[in-house]
Amino acid sequence: MKVDLETIFCYTAPLMSNPCVKCGKERIDGKTWVGKVGASSVTYTMTICPDPECQKIVDKGIAERKAKTASLLKIKEEAKLAREKLLAAS
């Protein structure tokens, strides 16, 4: 039986894609570090857009979403404390 190398290589294409959310270019590895989870070592990889200007825009959007989430969590906690105080007073 003869094996055609083109047939073999067409099935070895990368199975996963990680496009940039802003421009669609394939993201690249930016930073890799090892962390501990219990007794296991876990390797983390942060991917970035190959276009630095696009990555700055993406980072700004992420920071804005994190700030909004933190603000909403703070408002939620303050409302919970106010309800508890109201219930304790009555």
Secondary structure, DSSP 8 states (H G I E B T S, - for coil): ----HHHHHHT-S-S---B-TTT--B-EEEEEEEEEETTEEEEEEEEE-SSHHHHHHHHHHHHHHHHHHHHHHHHHHHHHHHHHHHHHH-
